[in-house]
Amino acid sequence: PARKAGATLRIAVPRLPRIANFDDLDPLDAEPAVDLAIVPPGTALPDDADLVLLPGSKATLADLAAFRREGWDIDLRAHLRRGGHVLGLCGGYQMLGRTIADPGGVEGPPGRADGLGLLDVETVIAGDKTLAEVTGRDPASGTPLHGYEMHMGRTAGPDTARPFIEVAGRPHGAVSACGRVMGAYLHGLFAADAWRRAFLERLRPGAGSGLAHDALVESTLDRLAEHLERHLDLDRLLAVARSWRARPALRLAGD
């Protein structure tokens, strides 16, 4: 698509075949100064991007292989040479490390692969699934944040000594020695208005706004509800639903 009019900051997101939690991108897309470019297969990562964001994945090793088949690993290194920034969320964070191992076949066939090597960390996909809502802060500015963890595996290595954020008072994620490659397991991070604004301002001064994302979502849902009430007989729909619920059984055929 054409670049958003008036945008001063471009964020490119490769469309992985097994992309997960892509609503992480909604608050960024709503920002007036942000041009969010979803890059489809067969297309190079744009050379004018300020940030390349690697999203979550339902199968990290498989999506890492797809990323390389597209040649996006080459594009990503060229992006860094131009002074660009990279952020990996969850599966994208795992891909940025040196190695990813899935010895038990949690996300697919058992295997191990070299990562993109942009963060000095290693990941093993094993153990119980982490699922929790969390709060935290930006260690540099003290800006509060919130989100949720939903992932398998543990990531460790020297770059975790430079945490990207703090979660529940503990360091979380990793930052490269150059400071331009970052990763974390937190989804929903960009819905935290103050943190999102501070992060965008670090990438390009003036790119942050006063957008209140949660209020925008509520307003959108209210307008949708008003539209449905205006054009549908909701009382009749509820009556039909209750009549089906009251039936003793629903036959699979001939009903």
N, C-alpha and C positions, 0 to 999 in steps of 0.2 A: 504493500500500500504506500501511497504518497506520504511524505513526512508531515507530521502534525503542524499546522500553521502556528507560528509563534513559539514552538518548542526550542529550547536552548540546550537540552540534554538528551542524548540518544542512548537507549538501553536495548541491546540485542539479546534475544533469547532463542537458542536453537530448539526447534520443535522435535524433541526426542520421541521415538516411536511409543515408548511406555511412560510418557510424562505423567507425573502425579502431582496432586495438590497445586494445580495451575491457577487456582484462585489467589495464590500468593501474589500474582501479578496484578490483580485488579486495582489495588490502591495506587500502584505506579501508573497504570493506564489512565487513571482519573486525574492525575496531576497535570495542570495546564502546561507546565514547562517541560514535561517528559514526553518524548516520542518513543513509544514501546514498539519495537520491531520484532515480531515473531517470525523467525527465519525457517522456512520450510525446507525439507530435503531437496537436494539438487541446487541449492542456492548458497553462495558463499556468505560467511559472516560479513556484515557491512564494515568497510574500512573507516567509516566515520563515527563508529560507536564510541561512546565514552566508557561504557560498562558493558561487559558480556556477563550475563547471568545464567548460570547452569541450574536448571530447576530440579525438583525431586523426580524420582524414578521408581517404578514398581519392580524393576529388574535392572540393577545398576550395571552388572557386568555386560548384559546384552545391550544396554543403551550406550555403554562406553564403546563397545565394538561398532555400533551404528554411527556414533560420533566420529570415529576414526575413518570409517568407510566414506563418509561425506567429505573428508578432508578438513573438517572443522578444527582438528588438533593443530594443523598447520596454520589455519587462519587465526587461531587463538594466540599462538606464539607471535605471529606478526602483529596482532593487536597489542600485545604487551611491549613489543619493541617500539611501537609508536607512542608508548606512554599510557596506554589504556589500563583500566582496572577490570578485575574479574572477581565475581562472587559466586560461590557454589552453595546451594541450599540442600541439605540432606543428601540424597543420592548424588547431586552435583558436587557437594563437598567431598564425598568419598572419591569421586572421579579425579579430583584435583590432586590427590595424594600420589605417593610413589607406587603403592600396590593395593589391590583389593583381593581378598580371598573369601570364598564362600565354600568352605570345606564340606559342609553338611547339605549343600544344595537347597538352602533356604529359599532363594529367589529363582531357582532354575537348576540346571545341571550343575553338580559340584565343579568348582574351577577356581582359577587364580589368574590375575592379569596385572600387567604393569599399568599404573594409572598415568595421568597426564604429566606427573612429576613437577607440578607447579607449587605444591605445598609439601614440606618435608614431614609427612605423616603417612601412616599405614592403617588400613582398615581390615578387620575380620568381621564378616557377617555371621553372627552366631548368637546364641543366648535368647533370652526372653525379649519380646517386643516392648520397647519403651513407648508409653502413651501417657502424656500428662500435659495439663495446662500449666504454664509457668509465667513468672514475672522476673524482670531483671533490669539491667541498666547498661548504658554505654560507659565503659570504664574511662574513656577520655573526657567526656563532657558531663557524665552523671545523668544524662537524659534517661528517663524511665522507658521501659519497653515491656511488651507482653507477647505471647505466642503459645505454640504447643509443639511438643516433640512427638513424633510418630515415626519410628524407624527401628530397624534391626541392626545390630553390630556396634562395634566400639572402634573409635579412631584415636590413635595416639602417635606421638612423635615430637621432635624438637620444636616445630612451629607452634605447637599448642602452648608453649611458654609465652607466646604473644597472643593472648585470647582475643577473639573478635568482639565478644560481648561478655557480660556476666549474667548468669542465670541462678537465681536463688542464692546469691552471694558467692557463687563459685565461678571460676573462669570457664569459658565455653567457646569452642571453636578454635580457629587458628588463623594467623596472618603470616604471610611470607616475610622474609628479611627485607625485601624492597618495599613492603607495605602496600603493594597494589594487588595482591592476590589474597582473598579472604574466603573463609568457609565456616558454616555453622549448621547445626541440625534443626534449628528452630523454624517452623512454619508459621505463617501469619504475622511475621515480624513487621512487614510493611504496613500493617493495619494500625500500628502504634504511631499516631500522628506526629508527636514530638520527635520520636526517634527517626521516622522516615524523613522529616524535614531536615534534621541535622545531618543525616547520611547524604541526602541529595546536595545539601549545601557544601559538604566536603568535596563532592565530585565536581560541582560547578556553582560558585557563589551566585545566589539569586534564583537557583532552580527550585528551592523549597517554597511551599505556599502555606496558607492557613487552612488548607482542606481538612475538614473533619470527616474522615472516611465512614465511621460507624453511623454518623448522622445522615450521610449521603445514602447509605444502604437502607436505613429506616425510611427515609423520604421516598426512595424508589419503591419500596414495598408498599408504602401507604398509597402511592399513586396507582400501583397495580391493583390493590384491593378496591380502590374507588372505581377503577375502570371495570373490574369484574362485577361489582355491585350494580353499575349502571347498565351493563349489557347482558347480564345473565340472571336468570331466575334462581337465585341461590337457595331460597327456601324449598323450591321444587327439587333441586339437586340433592339437598340434605334429606328430603323425604324419601327419594329414591334410594339413597345410600342406606338409610335406616331400614327400609323394607328388605333390602338384600341381606343386611346384617342379621335381621330377625329370622331369616330362613334357616331351617335345620341343617341343610347341607347344600353344597354347590357341586353339581355333577360336572364332570369334565367334558361331557359331550351331550348333545341333544337337549340342552337347557335353554 
